[in-house]
Amino acid sequence: MAINYDIAVLGGGPGGYVAAIRAGQLGFKTVVIDKDNLGGVCLNWGCIPTKSLLKNVEIYDNLKNHSQEFGISYTDLSIDFTKVIKRSRDISDKITKNVEMLVKKNKIDRIRGTGKLNKEKEIEITDKDGKKLENIKATHIIIATGARPRIVPAIPVDYKNIITSTEAMSLSELPSSMVIIGAGAIGIEFAYFYSVLGTKVTVVEMLDRILPVEDKEISLTLEKSLKKRGIDILTGAQVLSAENQKKNVKVKIKIGEEVKEITADKVLSAIGVTGNIENIGLEETGVKTERGHIVVDKSTYKTNVPGIYAIGDVIGAPWLAHVASAEGIHCVEKIKGLPVHNVDYDNIPGCTYCQPQVASIGLTEEKAKEAGYELKIGKFPFMASGKAFAIGEREGFVKLIFDNKYGELLGAHIIGSEATEMIAELGIARALEATYETIIKTVHAHPTLSESVMEAAAQSNGEAIHI
């Protein structure tokens, strides 16, 4: 006999566990089902542990290259790759345990197992050995099974020499060379990480520039910075094959009419993700899918089957943890009948945590022009920021894009040390339909990097003081 709930959440990632907690807060009898630790890829193998890795190498890089500038000296600076990896795994373990406690605190049932929907819209749960545990029945079922790295025939991942981001986070030894296929956020973050540690890194991107979703000026600035670090970057390059030769991998690449080969210890495939839609009973229930993701109404997250919803990476782009969390909260609040605004997919921040960091929100300059806007653009370099001077982080700039007619902020793009922290102000500004004038007249604390936002807005109207 099935156990009854108001809401059952299948998947405990940043979409699933957040949806479950919000459901508990709203008084729903809730269960969350996941075979692994709560937190999904983000907390276990993505967002949090990768930021641990990146912080390690950021400190090491600063000491190695800028210690004299800060009056710091040392006789034998070294970094222990094994300890770097261990710190990342330890942090992940602590964070996921905290999430388990939050779920318990909110009186949510937690079942560790694999869930699959049947024709009666019950969730059949089995343990890791395939043994049946129980059946769950719920008035509302939220699918939040996430996504996994996309694998293509030309790049036959074996999880040893040809790896995904998961294996890249827990290698036992530092490779002497690595080819990274894909120059999105994941590929670029690992390129920075391994290059600082001394790995010879080559980045291969099929499109004409790295971070192709970012503003072109930002992408080109970052590319120049990474090349200075010794990273080889090949854009407009098609990977024809990756051949595992046991001790290394031979990668065949075509650029224009030229075909070249690169040999490396490891190849990291970072070419995107695909939704986890298999073996969860979608066929049995008739839930519609399309090109690797579940189709939903993004105002309610309802699928085509009554009582079944889906959120997060499993419903397609943008594949971001903060989007999944927002969708989870919104979905549950809609089920409750609360008068909530839809998630604004035009105002989603994107962040890349290499150094210099990259963060953006809204339209790029290219997209704004394509949309027919007449633009007013303001830029302010960190070279002109007193705070940037003081902390030794003068690389990069803030770029703001305004509609010339009404002054509204259309897009914001930052490359620099704390870009991923600074972008939040601009998200709020866009949500409130801020103009260059309101940003200029908002007094910013001095000295801060955030003053550069105010100065960029001022520069767009010929009012910048410090440039």
C-alpha positions as CSV (number, residue, x, y, z in Angstrom):
1,M,0.0,0.0,0.0
2,A,1.4,3.4,-1.0
3,I,2.2,6.1,1.5
4,N,0.4,9.3,0.8
5,Y,1.8,12.8,0.6
6,D,0.8,16.2,-0.5
7,I,4.0,16.7,-2.4
8,A,6.7,14.2,-3.4
9,V,9.9,15.6,-4.9
10,L,12.0,13.2,-7.0
11,G,15.6,14.4,-6.8
12,G,17.3,16.3,-4.1
13,G,19.5,18.8,-5.9
14,P,19.3,22.6,-5.5
15,G,15.9,22.5,-7.2
16,G,14.5,19.5,-5.4
17,Y,15.6,20.0,-1.8
18,V,14.7,23.7,-2.0
19,A,11.3,22.9,-3.4
20,A,10.8,20.3,-0.5
21,I,11.8,22.9,2.1
22,R,9.5,25.5,0.8
23,A,6.7,22.9,0.6
24,G,7.3,22.1,4.3
25,Q,7.2,25.7,5.2
26,L,3.9,26.1,3.5
27,G,2.4,23.2,5.5
28,F,2.5,20.4,2.9
29,K,3.2,16.9,3.9
30,T,6.3,16.4,1.9
31,V,8.8,13.7,1.0
32,V,12.1,14.1,-1.0
33,I,13.6,11.1,-2.7
34,D,17.2,10.8,-3.9
35,K,19.6,7.8,-4.0
36,D,22.6,10.0,-3.2
37,N,23.4,12.8,-0.7
38,L,21.1,15.8,-0.9
39,G,22.5,18.7,-2.9
40,G,22.7,17.1,-6.3
41,V,25.6,17.8,-8.6
42,C,25.8,21.4,-7.3
43,L,26.7,20.6,-3.7
44,N,28.4,17.2,-4.3
45,W,30.3,17.7,-7.6
46,G,29.7,21.2,-8.9
47,C,29.1,24.6,-7.5
48,I,30.4,24.3,-4.0
49,P,33.4,21.9,-4.3
50,T,34.7,23.6,-7.5
51,K,34.7,27.0,-5.7
52,S,36.8,25.3,-3.0
53,L,39.3,24.2,-5.6
54,L,39.4,27.6,-7.3
55,K,40.0,29.4,-4.0
56,N,42.9,27.1,-3.2
57,V,44.7,28.0,-6.5
58,E,43.7,31.7,-6.2
59,I,45.6,31.9,-2.9
60,Y,48.5,30.0,-4.4
61,D,48.6,32.1,-7.5
62,N,48.6,35.3,-5.5
63,L,51.4,34.3,-3.3
64,K,53.5,33.0,-6.2
65,N,53.1,36.0,-8.4
66,H,52.3,38.9,-6.0
67,S,53.8,38.2,-2.6
68,Q,56.6,40.8,-3.0
69,E,54.0,43.5,-3.8
70,F,52.4,42.8,-0.4
71,G,55.7,42.5,1.5
72,I,55.4,38.8,1.9
73,S,58.3,36.5,1.5
74,Y,58.8,32.8,1.6
75,T,61.6,30.3,1.0
76,D,59.7,27.2,-0.3
77,L,56.2,27.8,-1.6
78,S,54.4,24.6,-2.7
79,I,50.9,23.2,-3.1
80,D,49.8,19.7,-2.3
81,F,47.4,18.6,-5.0
82,T,46.0,15.7,-2.8
83,K,45.2,18.1,0.0
84,V,43.5,20.5,-2.4
85,I,41.2,17.8,-3.6
86,K,40.6,16.5,0.0
87,R,39.6,20.0,1.2
88,S,37.1,20.2,-1.6
89,R,35.6,16.8,-0.8
90,D,35.4,17.6,2.9
91,I,33.6,20.9,2.3
92,S,31.1,19.1,0.0
93,D,30.5,16.5,2.8
94,K,29.8,19.2,5.4
95,I,27.5,21.2,3.1
96,T,25.4,18.1,2.2
97,K,25.1,17.1,5.8
98,N,23.8,20.6,6.6
99,V,21.1,20.2,3.8
100,E,20.0,16.9,5.3
101,M,19.6,18.6,8.7
102,L,17.6,21.4,7.1
103,V,15.2,18.9,5.5
104,K,14.8,17.2,8.9
105,K,14.3,20.5,10.6
106,N,11.4,21.3,8.2
107,K,9.7,17.9,9.1
108,I,10.2,16.6,5.5
109,D,10.5,12.8,5.0
110,R,13.7,11.8,3.4
111,I,14.0,8.5,1.5
112,R,17.3,7.4,0.1
113,G,16.6,5.4,-3.0
114,T,15.8,5.5,-6.7
115,G,12.3,6.6,-7.6
116,K,10.4,5.6,-10.7
117,L,6.8,6.6,-11.7
118,N,4.4,3.9,-12.7
119,K,1.1,4.0,-14.7
120,E,-0.9,4.8,-11.5
121,K,1.4,7.9,-10.9
122,E,2.9,6.3,-7.9
123,I,6.6,6.5,-7.2
124,E,8.1,3.0,-6.8
125,I,11.3,3.3,-4.7
126,T,14.2,0.8,-4.8
127,D,17.5,0.7,-3.0
128,K,21.0,0.7,-4.5
129,D,20.8,-3.1,-5.0
130,G,17.4,-2.8,-6.8
131,K,15.4,-4.1,-3.9
132,K,11.9,-2.6,-3.7
133,L,11.5,-0.4,-0.7
134,E,8.0,1.2,-0.9
135,N,5.6,3.1,-3.1
136,I,4.8,6.8,-2.7
137,K,1.6,8.4,-3.8
138,A,1.3,12.2,-3.9
139,T,-1.3,14.8,-5.0
140,H,1.6,16.7,-6.6
141,I,4.8,15.1,-7.9
142,I,7.8,17.4,-8.7
143,I,10.5,15.9,-10.9
144,A,13.9,17.4,-10.2
145,T,16.3,14.8,-11.4
146,G,18.8,17.2,-12.8
147,A,21.3,16.7,-15.7
148,R,24.6,15.0,-16.4
149,P,27.5,15.8,-18.8
150,R,26.7,15.4,-22.4
151,I,28.7,12.7,-24.2
152,V,29.2,12.5,-28.0
153,P,30.7,9.7,-30.1
154,A,33.7,11.8,-31.2
155,I,34.8,12.1,-27.5
156,P,34.4,8.6,-26.0
157,V,34.5,9.3,-22.3
158,D,36.1,6.4,-20.3
159,Y,36.2,8.4,-17.0
160,K,39.9,7.8,-16.7
161,N,41.8,9.5,-19.5
162,I,38.8,11.1,-21.2
163,I,36.9,12.6,-18.3
164,T,34.0,14.8,-17.3
165,S,33.9,17.6,-14.8
166,T,33.1,15.0,-12.0
167,E,36.4,13.2,-12.5
168,A,38.3,16.4,-13.0
169,M,37.4,17.3,-9.4
170,S,38.9,14.2,-7.9
171,L,42.0,13.1,-9.8
172,S,44.6,11.2,-7.8
173,E,47.5,12.9,-9.5
174,L,48.1,16.2,-11.2
175,P,48.3,15.7,-15.0
176,S,51.2,17.3,-16.8
177,S,48.9,18.2,-19.8
178,M,45.2,18.5,-20.4
179,V,43.0,19.3,-23.4
180,I,39.7,20.9,-22.4
181,I,36.9,20.6,-25.0
182,G,34.4,23.3,-24.5
183,A,35.0,26.9,-23.4
184,G,31.8,27.6,-21.4
185,A,32.0,28.3,-17.7
186,I,32.9,24.8,-16.6
187,G,35.7,24.4,-19.2
188,I,37.2,27.8,-18.4
189,E,37.1,27.3,-14.6
190,F,39.0,24.1,-14.9
191,A,41.4,25.6,-17.4
192,Y,42.3,28.3,-14.8
193,F,42.5,25.7,-12.0
194,Y,44.8,23.3,-13.7
195,S,47.0,25.9,-15.4
196,V,47.8,27.6,-12.0
197,L,48.9,24.2,-10.7
198,G,51.3,23.8,-13.6
199,T,49.3,21.6,-16.0
200,K,49.8,22.5,-19.7
201,V,46.3,23.3,-20.7
202,T,44.8,23.6,-24.2
203,V,41.2,24.8,-24.6
204,V,39.3,23.9,-27.7
205,E,36.0,25.7,-28.6
206,M,33.9,25.1,-31.6
207,L,32.5,28.7,-31.7
208,D,34.5,31.8,-32.4
209,R,35.3,32.8,-28.8
210,I,35.4,31.5,-25.3
211,L,32.4,32.1,-23.0
212,P,30.3,32.5,-26.1
213,V,27.2,33.5,-24.2
214,E,28.9,36.5,-22.7
215,D,29.4,40.0,-24.1
216,K,32.0,39.8,-26.9
217,E,34.3,42.4,-25.3
218,I,34.3,40.5,-22.0
219,S,35.1,37.2,-23.8
220,L,38.0,38.7,-25.7
221,T,39.4,40.3,-22.6
222,L,39.3,37.1,-20.6
223,E,40.9,35.2,-23.5
224,K,43.8,37.6,-23.5
225,S,44.2,37.2,-19.8
226,L,44.2,33.4,-19.9
227,K,46.7,33.3,-22.8
228,K,49.0,35.4,-20.6
229,R,48.9,32.6,-18.1
230,G,50.1,30.2,-20.8
231,I,46.8,28.6,-21.7
232,D,46.5,27.7,-25.4
233,I,43.1,28.6,-26.7
234,L,41.8,27.3,-30.0
235,T,38.5,28.8,-31.2
236,G,36.5,27.9,-34.3
237,A,37.9,24.4,-33.8
238,Q,36.0,21.2,-34.4
239,V,37.0,18.1,-32.5
240,L,37.1,15.2,-35.0
241,S,38.2,12.5,-32.6
242,A,39.7,11.8,-29.2
243,E,41.7,8.5,-29.2
244,N,42.5,6.9,-25.9
245,Q,46.1,5.5,-26.1
246,K,46.1,4.1,-22.5
247,K,48.9,6.4,-21.2
248,N,47.5,9.5,-23.0
249,V,44.9,10.8,-25.4
250,K,45.4,11.9,-29.0
251,V,42.9,14.6,-30.0
252,K,42.4,15.4,-33.7
253,I,41.1,19.0,-34.4
254,K,40.0,20.8,-37.5
255,I,40.4,24.6,-37.7
256,G,39.3,25.9,-41.0
257,E,40.9,23.6,-43.6
258,E,43.8,22.6,-41.3
259,V,43.7,19.4,-39.3
260,K,46.1,19.2,-36.3
261,E,46.7,16.7,-33.5
262,I,47.3,17.3,-29.8
263,T,48.4,14.7,-27.3
264,A,47.7,15.1,-23.6
265,D,47.6,13.1,-20.4
266,K,43.9,13.9,-19.9
267,V,41.0,15.2,-22.0
268,L,38.2,16.9,-20.2
269,S,34.9,17.0,-22.1
270,A,33.0,20.1,-21.1
271,I,30.5,20.4,-23.9
272,G,27.3,20.8,-22.0
273,V,24.7,18.7,-20.2
274,T,21.6,16.6,-20.9
275,G,18.6,16.0,-18.7
276,N,18.2,12.9,-16.6
277,I,15.0,11.8,-18.1
278,E,15.7,8.1,-18.5
279,N,14.4,5.3,-16.2
280,I,12.1,7.6,-14.1
281,G,8.9,6.4,-15.6
282,L,8.2,9.2,-18.0
283,E,7.1,6.8,-20.7
284,E,4.7,5.0,-18.4
285,T,3.0,8.2,-17.3
286,G,3.1,9.9,-20.7
287,V,5.1,12.9,-19.7
288,K,6.2,14.7,-22.8
289,T,10.0,15.2,-23.5
290,E,11.8,17.0,-26.2
291,R,15.5,17.0,-27.1
292,G,16.7,15.5,-23.8
293,H,14.5,17.5,-21.4
294,I,11.0,17.5,-19.9
295,V,8.5,20.0,-21.5
296,V,6.7,22.2,-19.0
297,D,4.7,25.4,-18.7
298,K,7.2,27.8,-17.2
299,S,4.6,29.8,-15.4
300,T,3.5,26.8,-13.3
301,Y,6.1,24.0,-14.1
302,K,3.2,21.7,-15.0
303,T,4.0,18.9,-17.4
304,N,1.3,17.7,-19.9
305,V,0.2,15.1,-17.2
306,P,-2.0,16.5,-14.4
307,G,-0.3,16.4,-11.0
308,I,3.2,16.0,-12.4
309,Y,5.6,19.0,-12.4
310,A,9.3,19.4,-13.3
311,I,12.0,21.9,-12.4
312,G,15.7,22.5,-12.7
313,D,18.2,21.2,-15.2
314,V,15.8,18.4,-16.3
315,I,13.6,21.0,-18.1
316,G,16.5,22.4,-20.1
317,A,18.5,25.7,-20.2
318,P,19.5,27.7,-18.3
319,W,21.4,24.9,-16.4
320,L,22.1,26.9,-13.3
321,A,21.6,26.0,-9.6
322,H,20.1,29.3,-8.7
323,V,17.5,28.9,-11.5
324,A,16.6,25.5,-10.3
325,S,16.1,26.8,-6.7
326,A,13.9,29.7,-8.0
327,E,11.8,27.3,-10.1
328,G,11.4,25.0,-7.1
329,I,10.1,27.8,-4.8
330,H,7.9,29.2,-7.6
331,C,6.4,25.8,-8.4
332,V,5.4,25.1,-4.8
333,E,4.0,28.5,-4.2
334,K,1.9,28.2,-7.3
335,I,0.6,24.8,-6.0
336,K,-0.3,26.6,-2.8
337,G,-2.2,29.3,-4.8
338,L,0.0,32.2,-3.7
339,P,-0.1,35.3,-6.0
340,V,3.6,35.1,-7.2
341,H,5.3,36.6,-10.2
342,N,6.9,34.2,-12.7
343,V,10.6,33.6,-12.7
344,D,12.1,36.3,-14.9
345,Y,14.4,34.4,-17.3
346,D,15.6,37.6,-18.8
347,N,17.2,38.6,-15.5
348,I,19.3,35.6,-14.5
349,P,22.9,36.2,-13.5
350,G,25.6,34.1,-15.0
351,C,29.0,33.7,-13.3
352,T,32.3,32.2,-14.2
353,Y,34.7,31.8,-11.2
354,C,38.1,31.8,-12.9
355,Q,40.4,34.8,-12.3
356,P,39.6,37.4,-13.4
357,Q,36.0,36.4,-12.6
358,V,33.2,37.1,-15.1
359,A,29.6,37.9,-14.3
360,S,26.7,39.2,-16.3
361,I,23.0,39.8,-16.4
362,G,20.6,40.9,-19.1
363,L,21.4,41.7,-22.7
364,T,24.9,41.8,-24.2
365,E,25.8,44.7,-26.5
366,E,25.3,42.5,-29.5
367,K,21.9,41.3,-28.4
368,A,20.7,44.7,-27.5
369,K,21.5,46.0,-30.9
370,E,19.8,43.1,-32.6
371,A,16.7,43.9,-30.5
372,G,16.7,47.3,-32.1
373,Y,17.7,49.4,-29.1
374,E,19.7,52.6,-29.5
375,L,22.3,52.2,-26.8
376,K,24.1,54.3,-24.2
377,I,27.1,52.3,-22.9
378,G,29.2,53.1,-19.9
379,K,32.5,51.5,-19.0
380,F,34.7,51.9,-16.0
381,P,38.1,50.1,-15.6
382,F,39.3,48.7,-12.3
383,M,42.6,50.4,-13.1
384,A,40.9,53.6,-12.1
385,S,39.4,52.2,-8.9
386,G,41.1,53.1,-5.6
387,K,39.9,49.9,-3.9
388,A,41.2,47.8,-6.8
389,F,44.6,49.5,-6.4
390,A,44.6,48.9,-2.6
391,I,43.9,45.1,-3.0
392,G,46.1,44.6,-6.0
393,E,43.2,43.6,-8.3
394,R,43.3,46.1,-11.2
395,E,42.4,43.8,-14.1
396,G,39.0,44.2,-15.8
397,F,36.1,46.6,-16.0
398,V,32.4,47.1,-15.5
399,K,30.3,47.6,-18.6
400,L,26.7,48.8,-18.4
401,I,24.3,48.9,-21.3
402,F,21.4,51.3,-21.2
403,D,18.5,52.1,-23.5
404,N,19.2,55.6,-24.8
405,K,15.5,56.5,-25.1
406,Y,14.4,55.8,-21.6
407,G,17.7,55.2,-19.8
408,E,16.7,51.8,-18.6
409,L,19.5,49.3,-17.7
410,L,19.4,46.6,-20.3
411,G,22.5,44.6,-19.4
412,A,25.5,44.5,-17.1
413,H,28.8,42.8,-17.6
414,I,31.8,42.6,-15.3
415,I,35.2,41.1,-15.6
416,G,37.4,41.4,-12.5
417,S,38.3,40.0,-9.1
418,E,34.9,40.1,-7.3
419,A,32.6,40.2,-10.4
420,T,30.4,37.3,-9.2
421,E,29.6,39.2,-5.9
422,M,29.1,42.6,-7.6
423,I,26.5,41.3,-10.1
424,A,23.7,41.0,-7.5
425,E,23.3,44.8,-7.3
426,L,22.7,45.0,-11.0
427,G,20.2,42.1,-10.8
428,I,18.1,44.2,-8.3
429,A,18.6,47.3,-10.4
430,R,17.2,45.5,-13.5
431,A,14.3,44.0,-11.5
432,L,13.4,47.5,-10.4
433,E,13.8,48.9,-13.9
434,A,16.7,51.2,-12.8
435,T,18.1,53.8,-15.2
436,Y,21.6,55.2,-15.5
437,E,20.4,58.2,-13.5
438,T,19.1,56.2,-10.5
439,I,22.4,54.2,-10.4
440,I,24.5,57.4,-10.6
441,K,22.5,59.0,-7.8
442,T,22.6,56.0,-5.5
443,V,25.5,56.8,-3.2
444,H,28.0,53.9,-3.1
445,A,30.4,53.3,-0.2
446,H,34.0,54.3,-0.6
447,P,36.3,52.6,-1.1
448,T,34.6,49.6,-2.8
449,L,34.8,47.9,-6.1
450,S,31.1,48.5,-6.4
451,E,31.8,52.2,-6.9
452,S,32.8,51.1,-10.4
453,V,29.2,50.3,-11.1
454,M,28.2,53.9,-10.2
455,E,31.1,55.3,-12.3
456,A,30.2,53.1,-15.3
457,A,26.7,54.5,-15.2
458,A,28.1,58.0,-14.9
459,Q,30.5,57.4,-17.8
460,S,27.6,56.4,-20.0
461,N,26.2,60.0,-19.6
462,G,29.5,61.8,-19.6
463,E,29.5,62.3,-15.8
464,A,32.2,60.0,-14.6
465,I,34.5,61.6,-12.0
466,H,37.5,59.2,-11.9
467,I,38.1,58.6,-15.5
